[in-house]
Structures are given as C-alpha cells and as structure tokens.
Amino acid sequence: MRPAFNVRVFTAFLVVGFLMLVVTSYLVVGIGQGQLREASGLHLQQIADSTAASIDTYVFRRVIDASVLARIPDLRAEAAASSALSFEREQALKVDREWQAAGVVPATVEGVLAGRTSRLLADIGRFNTIYRELLLADRHGRLVAASGLVSNYLQTDEDWWRETYGDGVRGQLTVGDVKFDQSSKSWGFEVSVPVLDPAEDRVAGVLKAVADIRDLDSVLGGVRLGSTGEANVLREDGSFVLSLHSVAPTARFFATDLLREHMARVKQGQPQVPLHFSARTEDGVDRLVGIAPSQLKASYPRLAWIVEVSQAEEELFAPVRAQGTSLLILLGLTAIAVLLLALWFSMRLAAPSDEMDMHLVQHPRIHRIEEPESERVAV
C-alpha cells in the first residue's frame, strides 16, 4: 500500500527551511566578508602610513645632512672666494659649451675638480655612498667644486640653482622630485642648500646633493603581504615615483581615479575619510588598496607623494572562502535533515488514526429464555 503523504506540511517545511538557509548564508558569508574587507582595508592603510613615515624620515635625514654640509667652513670660504671674482657671462657660456661638447674639463678651469674642496666632496661621497653627487656653485652659477665629473659648468639655467639662490639674500632650501640624474647616471632626488658667505649675511653659493633612492627601495621591499602584496610610491596624478617593478615613465596607477577621489576628500577636510578601497586592475584582478599621503609636501611642494599598499582580494579572502565552503557543506547537510524531517512529518500527519469511534459499534440484543410451565416449581 502506498504511504499517505501530506503535501501542505511538506511544502511548509521546505519553504521555511529554505528561507532560513538563505538568510543564514547571507549573514554569515556576506556580512562576514564585508567586515573582513573593512578590517583588511584598515590594516593596509596602517601599513601605508608606516611606510610613508619611513620614507619621510629618510628624506628629512638627507635634508639635515645636506644642510650640515653646507655649513662646513671650507665650502663657505670657497664659495665666497669664487663669488668675489669678476664674472663675464659670455666667457662662462663659452666654457660651458666646451665642457658639454667634449665631456671633459676645459683647460681654462681644470683646477675646479682638482682643488681641495672637490677632494673634500669626493671623500664625503666615497664614505657615504648615499650621495651620488655633490656639487658647489658660486653666486654667479659657476661650478666651484664637485665630487666627480659633472655634465656642465654654468648652473644658472638649472631650476634647482635658481630656486635655491632666490633673491641672493638668504636663499631657500629646495628638494626635487625623484628623477634620473645625467651626471651621476642614477635615480635620485636633489637637495639644494644655500651656502652663506662667512663674512656677509647673504648667499655665496649653492650646494646640491643628489641622494640615491636605493634605501627607499628597501623600505618598499620590507612590505610583506603574502604573494600578491606590494607597495608603491605615487604622485597625485597617479604616476610612479618608486616601484619594485619595472614600469614605463608614462605608466599610471590602475586605480588613479579612486586615488584622486579619496585625496580630494582629504583636502576638503572631510572627517574620518577611509583611505582604502577596492579596485580592479586591467587584468581583471580585484585588489584591496590602502593609501597614505606623505607629509613632505607641507615643506617641499614638489614631493606630493602618496604611498599605496595593495593585495589581491582572492588571496586576502582565501581563508574566509574556505570557511564558506565548509559552511555550505554544513548547510547542505542541514537541508537534507530538514527534507527528511518534513517528509516524516507529512507522512505521519497523513496516516489514519488507530483509535476507534466507540459510538459507531452496535451490540446485539439479548433475549430472555422463558422456562416451561411444567418445570416451574410451585412455591
């Protein structure tokens, strides 16, 4: 005989059980992953903050060192003595053209790189390899001393000289962005410091120090975030300042628009701006990005740098997805249990009752048997 089946009970159990499974899955997986994304974004932001602080410290240290070098008495005296000599611009331009054309020091100024001050700068550069080049120019822009062979003689057409010399009274310390230096054939940033005349309170020359960026590469290399984590130093337009990967000069950060949007909100003074976001690369990989602005821009406008630290979301959320898989297996087993329970209840409620309805039972009528009169005993 085919077992009875209560369709309504079975359907009710399935609907209620299915809804509970869907809601539970959404709460555990969806909300949990969202909380993890937020926490991971804050973690990346903190790493970016720490990396930016290390880079700022490195640059400020180079600025302090260059400022100390500019106060060496021999450098100040040499710059003042050269500035006191007569200056003929046409003659200086002629020497500069000969210098650049031949790539060697012209005979008329061959003592520039052989003098005592040049030897001093060469010794400093040899003992402190961070400095790829040290160069001293006088008030007129003429080369006074250098740690090695440089590319030109007259410095008046260089931005660093003009900005540092300023009005010729006190001058202004300037720091340039990272670029390839033709003289030292290396990537570095320029720190230019005014050299004051020891006898007068005015600029006698300018000292330029080209600082190597290899130590900054080690700062970025110290960021360890699994196999896909990386750190870069960017400009506000999304171009790369420093990267451990080979990038083209025209390359831009894959999430430049989001980078600008978040930095614009920071500039507007919006409180509690989250400096982390998710973005997709050109290869279709979703990455979680944390950013931190450098504090160098406040002192040196050219150094509007931003540190970004990112990691692929697939790697970042791998543990959660593994737990999600385990949860789905558990939910599947729960669904099977609900299905069996619904089936049992539907069959149980559909089965007939074993109790009998007593008022439907008919009892036979009992007839009395009369005794014959002959057998009756008279009393």
Secondary structure, 3 states (H helix, E strand, C coil): CCCCCCHHHHHHHHHHHHHHHHHHHHHHHHHHHHHHHHHHHHHHHHHHHHHHHHHHHHHHHHHHHHHHHCCCHHHHHHHHHHHHCCCCHHHHHHHHHHHHHHCCCCHHHCCCCCCHHHHHHHHHHHHCCCEEEEEEEECCCEEEEECCCCCCCECCCCHHHHHHHCCCCCCCCEECCCEEECCCCEEEEEEEEEEECCCCCCEEEEEEEEEECHHHHHHHHCCCCCCCCEEEEEECCCEEEEECCCCCCCCECCCHHHHHHHHHHHHCCCCCCCCEEEEECCCCCEEEEEEEECCHHHCCCCCCEEEEEEEEHHHHCHHHHHHHHHHHHHHHHHHHHHHHHHHHHHHHHHCCCCCCCHHHCCCCCCCCCCCCHHHCCCC
